[in-house]
């Protein structure tokens, strides 16, 4: 019973993160691909629960509905894992302005050479 409660707590804690596109593994994927992946997964989940409910309603408890749900869990896990492994994280270049020009806190070449010369003078003493 305690294991079931732990699993329920984990699902309730992680489920919103799975549905939030800004937080799940699809966050670095381009928008059209992200949209397609989420639509396909929702379609497959609808089909899975339709099969599961149909099996319970017409035939009784059968393994086909259970197999469909377990299979869909793995089908959902697979693209999230692949997107997380194959898409590079978004890196921001903090030392550049959006137009790729140097920011005011970055040294120019002349200032950098003067700083190196000053450091060399201090180290040679």
N, C-alpha and C positions, 0 to 999 in steps of 0.2 A: 504494500500500500504506500509506503514511504517513497519507493522508487517511482510510482505512478504520480505522486504529488510533485516530486522533483522534476519529472518530465513535463508535467503540466505547467509548472512555474517557468521552466526554461522556454517552452513554446510561447507562453504569454509574454515573456520578456523579449524574445528574439523575433517574434512574428511581425511587429511593426517595422523592424529594421529590414526584414525581407521584402516588404511591400514598398518601402520608401526608396525611390530610384536614386536619391542623392546619397543613400547610405549603403545600398547593397552592392554586390559585385559588378553590377552593370553600370556603375556611375561613370566609368571612363570610356564607355562604348559610345560611338556616335548615336545621335537621337533616332534616326530611322531604324538602325539595327536594334536599339534598345526597345523601341516601340514594337517591332516585329517579334522579338523574343518574348516580351510580356504578353502580347496577344496570343501567340502560339501556345505558351504555357497555360494561359487561362482557358483556351479552347480545349486543350488536352485534359485539364482538370475538370471541366464541365462534362466532357465525354466520360471520364473515369467515374465521376459520381453518378452520372446517368446509368452507366452499366451496373454500378454497385446497387443503386436503388431498384433498377429493373430486375436484377437477380433476386433481391430480397422479396420483391412484390410478387413476381410470377412463379419463381421456382422454389423459393425458400432459401435457406442459408446454403450458399454454394461457394466454391472456392474462386470462381471466375471474378466476382466483384472484389474479393480480397486481393487477388493477384493484380487486378487493374490498379487498385489504390497503391499497393507496394511498388509496382512498376512505375507509376507516375511519380512517386517520391524520388526514385532514382533518375527518372527523366528530368525532373526539376533540378536535382542536385548537379547533374552533369554539365548543363550550360553555365550555371553559376560558377562552377569550378573552372571550366575552360576560360570563361571571360576573365576571371580573377588571375589566372596564370598567364594569359596571352596578351592582355592589354596593359601597356605600361602606365604607371601612375602619372597623373598630371603634375608636372613640375613647373613652378613659377620662377621666372628669372627675376629675383628681387633686386638685382643691381642694375636693371635696365627699366626704362620707361616703356609704356605700351608701344611707342613708335620705334623701339629698339635703340634710342639715343641714350647716352650715359646720363645718369642721375646726378644731382648736385653733390651727393656724398661720395661720388667716385672720383678718384684722382685722374687728372689728365697725364699724358706722357711726360710732360715737362715737370709737373709736380712730383711724379713718381721718381724721376731721375734725381731731382733735388733731394728727395727724402732718402734715396739710396746713398747719395754722396754724403749727406749729413750723418747717416748711420755709419758709413765707412770711417768718417772722421772720428766719431765717438769711439768706435771699436779700435782704432789705431792708437789711441792715447794710452 
